[in-house]
């Protein structure tokens, strides 16, 4: 399970706990996030994929199912494309292969607007949107001088999106051979045209939209995501 930009492995807790009753579940902190290396020398897409494959190799995982949200879904997509036969399935949560020309500007503005440091985790949860999304984001903070701070640096995260801003990955999408499930939020950020193109190029892809959910549907509706992943695992 691979979290998205500005996230951390703990965001998967609800889904992972439910899946873990019958399966082995591994969640990772991507470089620049959580408890991983905070300021890595390389924030290329290839470096993120190499990290993921290092975890798979070190733990001896075989035919595992990759589940990734947003940037984590993009990392999972590229890993599945580059290593055919290594994975038993792929679940993309609010992720796709299209380029996003304004993504660096939009993410930089969003993170700059965070009023850090937060006075408390409760205050952070409220200011970051409230509800399960705000709580999930607040869980990724750390307490140090002056209050509660993100476990990442804004410039690192913005730099990590450089390739996504100028490049699409349709060839990689077409190269994926394992069964794939695309999970979208009704109010998510993946453009309908991109979704349509994904299904046209790989018509065997299973696609589901979660009513009322947004981009962080893994936090908003972990029950629905758990059921979808469980159903995929059963079919596999």
C-alpha positions, -999 to 999 in steps of 0.1 A, spaced: 0 0 0 15 33 -12 3 66 1 0 98 -19 18 132 -19 21 147 16 8 115 31 23 86 51 19 49 56 -5 54 86 -32 67 63 -39 31 53 -46 20 89 -83 13 86 -81 -5 53 -49 -24 63 -63 -35 97 -94 -49 79 -74 -66 52 -48 -78 77 -73 -103 93 -67 -126 64 -37 -112 44 -3 -99 49 -3 -61 44 27 -39 39 25 -1 39 55 21 31 65 57 36 77 70 3 109 90 1 105 126 14 75 115 35 68 102 69 98 84 85 116 79 52 145 100 41 133 136 44 155 152 18 166 126 -7 191 135 -34 168 120 -61 130 126 -63 125 112 -98 97 89 -106 124 61 -112 137 66 -77 103 62 -61 98 30 -82 132 17 -71 123 22 -35 91 2 -39 109 -26 -56 135 -27 -29 108 -33 -3 93 -60 -25 126 -77 -29 138 -74 7 105 -88 21 104 -116 -6 70 -106 -17 57 -126 -47 26 -119 -68 16 -92 -43 -12 -67 -51 -2 -31 -52 -26 -5 -39 -16 31 -44 -34 64 -39 -27 96 -60 11 99 -64 14 65 -47 -9 51 -73 13 66 -100 44 49 -84 25 16 -83 14 20 -120 50 25 -131 63 -4 -110 37 -28 -125 46 -16 -160 83 -19 -155 82 -53 -138 57 -75 -156 50 -108 -139 61 -95 -105 26 -84 -93 -7 -103 -90 -28 -72 -93 -29 -34 -92 -54 -10 -75 -52 26 -85 -70 49 -61 -75 84 -77 -45 79 -99 -38 78 -137 -11 82 -163 -20 116 -177 2 147 -174 -9 175 -150 7 208 -162 -3 229 -132 2 203 -105 34 218 -91 19 253 -88 -13 240 -73 4 218 -47 29 245 -38 0 269 -32 -19 244 -11 10 235 11 20 271 15 -15 278 29 -10 253 57 -8 275 89 22 257 104 30 251 131 -3 239 143 -11 244 180 -23 208 184 -32 177 164 -69 185 170 -64 220 156 -46 206 126 -73 181 119 -99 209 120 -79 233 98 -70 206 73 -106 199 64 -121 182 94 -136 148 94 -116 117 85 -95 135 59 -84 162 84 -77 135 110 -57 115 86 -35 144 76 -31 154 112 -19 119 121 11 125 98 24 155 118 52 155 144 55 175 175 86 197 179 96 233 186 66 255 185 39 230 178 29 203 152 47 202 119 45 181 87 70 153 83 80 166 49 95 197 32 74 216 7 102 221 -18 109 183 -19 73 175 -26 69 201 -53 102 189 -70 89 153 -69 61 163 -93 84 177 -120 80 148 -144 42 145 -138 38 181 -149 54 176 -183 50 139 -191 23 114 -196 27 77 -191 3 61 -215 28 36 -228 34 24 -193 -3 21 -187 -7 0 -219 22 -22 -208 6 -34 -175 -4 -70 -177 -18 -78 -143 -55 -74 -134 -62 -38 -125 -89 -20 -105 -94 17 -108 -112 33 -78 -123 69 -82 -141 94 -60 -173 110 -74 -157 143 -66 -121 133 -72 -95 149 -94 -90 125 -123 -105 141 -154 -134 120 -170 -116 121 -203 -85 105 -187 -106 78 -172 -123 71 -205 -89 69 -223 -76 45 -196 -106 21 -202 -103 24 -239 -67 14 -239 -71 -14 -214 -108 -24 -216 -103 -53 -191 -97 -27 -164 -123 -28 -136 -135 7 -127 -156 19 -97 -167 54 -86 -174 59 -49 -205 82 -45 -199 113 -25 -162 106 -21 -133 129 -31 -96 125 -38 -89 111 -3 -115 84 -5 -92 59 13 -97 82 44 -133 91 37 -146 56 28 -121 30 40 -150 5 43 -158 8 6 -122 5 -5 -117 -25 18 -146 -43 2 -134 -35 -33 -98 -47 -26 -112 -78 -8 -134 -86 -38 -104 -83 -62 -82 -105 -40 -110 -132 -39 -112 -131 -77 -75 -135 -80 
